[in-house]
Amino acid sequence: MACASCSTKDGSPKGCKNNGTCGTDSCNKLTVFDWLANMSLPNGEKPFNWVEVRYKNGRKEYYHNTENLTLSIGDIVATQAQSGHDIGMVTLTGELVRVQMKRKNIPENIEEALKIYRKASQKDIDIWSEARDKEEPMKVRARQYAIDLKLQMKISDIEFQGDASKATFYYTAEDRVDFRELIKVFAREFRTRIEMKQVGFRQEAARLGGIGSCGRELCCSTWLTDFRSVSTSAARYQQLSLNPQKLAGQCGKLKCCLNYELDTYLDALKSFPKTDIKLLTEKGLAVCQKTDIFKGHMWYAYEGEWMNWHKITIEQANEIIEINGKNKKVASLEDYASNLTEDTKTEFENVVGQDSLTRFDSPKPSNKRKSNRNRNNRNKNNKSKPLKTNNDTK
């Protein structure tokens, strides 16, 4: 997948000319533009010697540039790993790296900080590319091995280290899984060091990416970094139907976008009275049936007359509740509902010069009806003409 400006064709980018992984790995998660790149540092200031390096599926790490290499965004570098080295792409340099590290609570003065060895040579890149090409067929085989061992887990992704000495298997599972036998099978079949890493369902969706029900790329795979818990109360406050199929995302959990407008709804609901408060009237108790947060209306029905709803505003509802608090009753809800004028007439104007939207509603007359009409007309004409007799022929 690629962004709208890339217009990739056959895996080669045509728009932004970013000869990276546009053809296979989108435009990467949270790609940052360095606005300070063209600005010179004040006198005596040394450039910040930490860089941000990105790996597969948007995974980013921060490394200490101890060799003082001249690095820029897009350079392929060999970085330190627990054993061997890894290959990644520089995504950020300079003072913006300091800001990112401060935001993620990563200290600058670490004795065991990982380092950048060198810029990647062509040999390093070839080994790295060959290892990346093995990942997809390995994932298919790994899933089959897990199924054969009857393990309740899903191998979602595989990531090779840059020197092809280790493969990290990312998996998701509902419960704890004993995969010791599976690691033995992987090591015997794939001939490399194996590391198993469990991720959540939201993290899996963020790594793999996809298109949401809104038609856009998933938020978790493009810009969302912090996963906040989403509960069904968010849907209740927004008066959404509690349908799991509509509220769940591709990860199987509740959609993260349910939290986007929740604060606005909560602020709007502060002026609404509680729905469990009954209104005291001379005609009887009135119970809340429905609320409209956008228009500020509430519908009440008398006990025993559940089919007849009366619409009032939230100001009128609060006024009635205040009167009830003084041990007084109002006459009826009809007095308040009659004062609520509503303009139900809606006029639509044809501002784009299009035809009527209902032009396709009325069915076209069929050919059979036309043929029947023509046949009837012929019969009428024939009846109106006098019949020829033998005398006429003479």
FENFENGI-V382008 format. One record per pair of residues at least 24 apart in sequence whose C-alpha atoms are under 8 Angstrom apart, sorted by the first residue. I is the first residue (numbers start at 1). GAP is how many residues later the second one is. Records with the same first field share a line. If there is no record, write none. Layout:
BEGIN
I=GAP / GAP
END
This chain:
BEGIN
1=24 / 25
2=24 / 25
3=24
20=54
25=32
28=29 / 30 / 194
29=28 / 29 / 192 / 193 / 194
30=192 / 193
31=60
32=59 / 60
34=58 / 59 / 62
36=58 / 59 / 60
37=57
47=47 / 48
48=45 / 46 / 47 / 49 / 50
49=45
50=43 / 44 / 47 / 48
51=39 / 40 / 41 / 42 / 43 / 46
52=38 / 39 / 40 / 41 / 45
53=35 / 36 / 37 / 38 / 39
54=34 / 35 / 36 / 37
55=32 / 33 / 34
56=103
57=150 / 151
58=149
62=39 / 52
63=50 / 51 / 52 / 53
64=49 / 50 / 51 / 52
65=50 / 51
66=49 / 50
67=49 / 50
69=49
75=44
76=43 / 44
77=39 / 40 / 41 / 42 / 43
78=38 / 39 / 40 / 41 / 42 / 46 / 84
79=35 / 36 / 37 / 38 / 39
80=34 / 35 / 36 / 37
81=33
84=79 / 81
85=76 / 77 / 78
86=75 / 76 / 77
87=33 / 37 / 38 / 41 / 74 / 75 / 76
88=74
124=38 / 39
127=35 / 36 / 37
128=33 / 34 / 35 / 36
131=29 / 30 / 31 / 33
132=27 / 28
135=24 / 25
138=52
142=44
145=37 / 40
146=36
149=33
151=26 / 27 / 28
152=25
153=24
156=48
157=51
164=28
165=27 / 28
166=26 / 27 / 28 / 29
167=25 / 26 / 27 / 28
168=26 / 27 / 28 / 29
169=25 / 26 / 27 / 28
170=26 / 27 / 28 / 29
171=25 / 26 / 27 / 28
172=26 / 27 / 28 / 29 / 32
173=25
201=50 / 51 / 52
202=25 / 49 / 51
204=47
205=45 / 46
212=37 / 38
227=29
228=28
230=24 / 25 / 26 / 28 / 29
234=24 / 25 / 28
237=25 / 28 / 29
238=24 / 27
265=28
268=25
269=24
271=43
272=24 / 42 / 46
273=41 / 44 / 45
279=41 / 42 / 45
280=40 / 44 / 48 / 49 / 50
281=48 / 49 / 50 / 51 / 52
282=47 / 48 / 49 / 50
283=48 / 49
310=24 / 27
311=26
312=24 / 25 / 28
313=27
END
